[in-house]
Amino acid sequence: MFKEFNLENLEDSKNQLEQLLTSSRKETNNLLEIENKTYKNFVTPYQEIGESISDFVTPIFHIDSVKNSEITRKVHEECLPIISKYETEISQNDNIYRSLKDIQSKEKSTLTFIQNKVLENEIRDFKLSGSHLDDDKKKRLEELNLTLSELSHKFSQNLLDATNAFEMIIDNEEDVKEIPASDLELAKFEEEGISKYKFSLQIPSYLAYITYGTSREKREELYKAYCTRAPENGKIIEEILTLKNEKVKILGFDSYSQYSIETKMAKTEDEVISFLEELGHKGKDKAKEELEEIKAIAKEDGVNDFRSSDMAYYSEKLKKAKYDLDEEYYRPYFEQESVLNGFFNFLDQIFDVKFTLANTPAWDEKVRVYDLSSKNKTIARIYIDLEARSDKRGGAWMNNWHSHFDKSNGETQLPTAYIVCNFPQSTDTTPSLLRHSDVVTLFHEMGHALHHLLSEVKEPYVSGIAGVAWDTVEFPSQFLEYFSYDKEVLKLFAKHYETGEVLDDAAINRIINAKNFQSSLAMVRQIEFALFDFKLYQKLYKTEDDVQELLDSVRQEFAAMTPPSYNKFQNGFSHIFAGGYSAGYYSYKWAEVLSADAFYMFIDSGNIFNKELALKYKAAVLAQGGSKNMDELFYEFAQREPSVDSLLKIDGIIS
């Protein structure tokens, strides 16, 4: 039913991939020789060829992110040019493009809206790949695509190497006296009979010291190490920008941003810029007020020269003073196992989806695999890898492996996905105890996963997250995230790991009340990132200095506080230089308008566990995948257009 995760012959991947692609080329050529091409005899098998390649390649690239080693790097570097060349070759094949157009013109009226969507997307993507261009331009595009893939991987690898290369050793107990016990235990080691503490740039360790570290100098040292990681990425950014600019010029676009908009829900570049600027201007005054509150509490400590490296430490003190909210108090109540089980219970209650532990291999002993079922029928599988490791890329993400679709042989392919996070590690003596912010992250990534796994679409290229416009793909993840702040939802799993005691109402209320703590600061920060990203791709910025000047100008207009000049945030901005968010980071805010508005429907109904509404959302949005544009699906669900005011209200920026 499901393919097992098995990379025993990882080192032979290059040969296996070459064989697979040789066979795929032959199958594709056979399809092109069909005289009377139809959707059934051409498009269906064409999609299946693509899915079989994805089935093979996804685990190979995935393992390099979650179990990085010399072998995974070598295999990644061997396979990348082979798959990149193949994808470019297929996407520029004018015969396939013309065949699809011919099928569309002949069969449009007899095909389903889903089949028409597959054709519409594919024809658009062939145009965007340059299938209509002459051979010289196609050849150059192939070279550009390969080099860009290699640069993205190098960017990510540099960041991982730099993260692992740094450690800060502390042997003064005074400097760690405020660090929570569970974090301190992970940091502690013995050397020549003396207790010492090691802090790294891996997020759980970094956050522990930057948020609770008593020594201001040590916080500055750690902060500086974090935001000056991988300086060599500055030159990689220059190359990426130059090559992307060349690529889109060949394709007939003025800029990469203009090219990016072609596959988005937003219609124009101006629409994106004005949307972001409107939010930024609405949030800036409140963000400055929030910053002054933090500075005031730092002044009580005698800090008159407030720095960026003080922000997390004094924000935590302010949060505690305002809401009596100590993140650490909650961690024993958010033990990883308990959170997962309660979360699964909640998802079953609203979506009729059961999670059952599956006995099947994964890439690490701490990875859990679950089969999803509905109405006693198995429908999907998910791999969940939550704990930080030195061989794992930082951050959190969902990655799809298989899509749901009906095969031409009559079988149904069930969907599979991976969720990867970097939560505090479990040890022999302490389980993995999460912060509430980790719980929020888990809900977010599961929102992505369910969007993929609950698809009922029968065509793979628009099933699950496939074919979903990039600026709306965050809608289901952000929507589910809002539930992690609900009292009744939290009570399903917020249980002390030693006593079993459920977190009391007063403690939960403190989390809810603090939800919008510094929400304006958070919003203008997102606006800063999104505007920097989008404007960066509107024209060619040739040097590191040019890139820095653009970032500085955006900060001048929207940032509440300007970071120190040594801060090279851009060199670690892997979302846009090593991920899929180039000229698309605005998607987080764009989609948040949909997610906030959808969640408000549950609030307005008076019942967060409103099953009727949840099942309507599941049917209208999750089950439909990329088969329709998200604005249509949102309208089907809500019976109205989305309102930006819901987002501003839910963030406490307007009342």
DABELTA-V50466 format. One record per backbone hydrogen bond with DSSP energy under -1.0 kcal/mol. NH is the residue of the N-H (numbers start at 1). CO is the residue of the C=O. If there is no record, write none. Layout:
NH|CO, NH|CO
//
This chain:
10|7, 12|9, 13|10, 16|12, 17|13, 18|14, 19|15, 20|16, 21|17, 22|18, 23|19, 24|20, 25|21, 26|22, 27|23, 28|24, 29|25, 30|26, 31|27, 32|28, 33|29, 34|31, 42|38, 44|39, 46|42, 47|43, 48|44, 49|45, 50|46, 51|47, 52|48, 53|49, 54|50, 55|51, 56|52, 57|53, 58|54, 61|57, 62|58, 63|59, 65|62, 66|62, 67|63, 68|391, 73|69, 74|70, 75|71, 76|72, 77|73, 78|74, 79|75, 80|76, 83|79, 84|80, 85|81, 86|82, 87|83, 88|84, 89|85, 90|86, 91|87, 92|88, 93|90, 97|93, 98|94, 99|95, 100|96, 101|97, 102|98, 103|99, 104|100, 105|101, 106|102, 107|103, 108|104, 110|107, 111|107, 116|112, 117|113, 118|114, 119|115, 120|116, 121|117, 122|118, 123|119, 124|120, 125|121, 126|122, 127|123, 128|124, 129|125, 130|127, 131|126, 133|130, 138|134, 139|135, 140|136, 141|137, 142|138, 143|139, 144|140, 145|141, 146|142, 147|143, 148|144, 149|145, 150|146, 151|147, 152|148, 153|149, 154|150, 155|151, 156|152, 157|153, 158|154, 159|155, 160|156, 161|157, 162|158, 163|159, 164|160, 165|161, 168|199, 170|197, 175|172, 176|173, 179|176, 184|180, 185|181, 186|182, 187|183, 188|184, 189|196, 191|194, 194|191, 196|189, 197|170, 198|187, 199|168, 206|202, 207|203, 208|204, 209|205, 210|206, 211|207, 212|208, 213|209, 214|175, 219|215, 220|216, 221|217, 222|218, 223|219, 224|220, 225|221, 226|222, 227|223, 233|230, 234|231, 236|232, 237|233, 238|234, 239|235, 240|236, 241|237, 242|238, 243|239, 244|240, 245|241, 246|242, 247|243, 248|244, 249|245, 250|246, 251|247, 252|249, 253|248, 257|537, 259|255, 260|256, 261|257, 263|260, 264|261, 272|268, 273|269, 274|270, 275|271, 276|272, 277|273, 278|274, 279|275, 280|276, 281|277, 282|278, 283|279, 284|280, 287|283, 288|284, 289|285, 290|286, 291|287, 292|288, 293|289, 294|290, 295|291, 296|292, 297|293, 298|294, 299|295, 300|296, 301|298, 302|299, 303|298, 310|307, 311|308, 314|310, 315|311, 316|312, 317|313, 318|314, 319|315, 320|316, 321|317, 322|318, 323|319, 324|320, 325|319, 329|326, 333|330, 334|331, 336|432, 339|335, 340|336, 341|337, 342|338, 343|339, 344|340, 345|341, 346|342, 347|343, 348|344, 349|345, 350|346, 351|347, 352|348, 354|373, 356|371, 358|369, 360|358, 367|364, 368|384, 370|382, 371|356, 372|380, 373|354, 374|377, 377|374, 379|372, 380|372, 381|415, 382|370, 383|417, 384|368, 385|419, 388|423, 392|389, 393|65, 397|420, 399|418, 401|416, 405|413, 406|458, 407|411, 410|407, 413|405, 416|402, 417|381, 418|399, 419|383, 420|397, 421|385, 423|386, 427|430, 434|334, 439|435, 440|436, 441|437, 442|438, 443|439, 444|440, 445|441, 446|442, 447|443, 448|444, 449|445, 450|446, 451|447, 452|448, 453|449, 454|450, 456|623, 462|459, 463|460, 466|463, 468|465, 472|469, 475|472, 478|474, 479|475, 480|476, 481|477, 482|478, 483|480, 484|481, 485|482, 486|483, 490|486, 491|487, 492|489, 493|490, 494|490, 495|333, 495|493, 496|501, 497|332, 500|496, 503|494, 508|504, 509|505, 510|506, 511|507, 512|508, 513|509, 514|510, 515|512, 517|514, 519|516, 522|518, 523|519, 524|520, 525|521, 526|522, 527|523, 528|524, 529|525, 530|526, 531|527, 532|528, 533|529, 534|530, 535|531, 536|532, 538|535, 547|543, 548|544, 549|545, 550|546, 551|547, 552|548, 553|549, 554|550, 555|551, 556|552, 557|553, 558|554, 559|555, 567|564, 568|227, 571|568, 572|569, 573|570, 574|572, 576|573, 577|573, 578|574, 581|575, 584|581, 587|584, 588|585, 590|586, 591|587, 592|588, 593|589, 595|591, 596|592, 597|593, 598|594, 599|595, 600|596, 603|599, 604|600, 605|601, 606|603, 607|602, 610|607, 611|609, 614|610, 615|611, 616|612, 617|613, 618|614, 619|615, 620|616, 621|617, 622|617, 623|618, 626|462, 627|624, 633|629, 634|630, 635|631, 636|632, 637|633, 638|634, 639|635, 646|643, 648|644, 649|645, 650|646, 651|647, 652|649, 653|648, 654|648
//
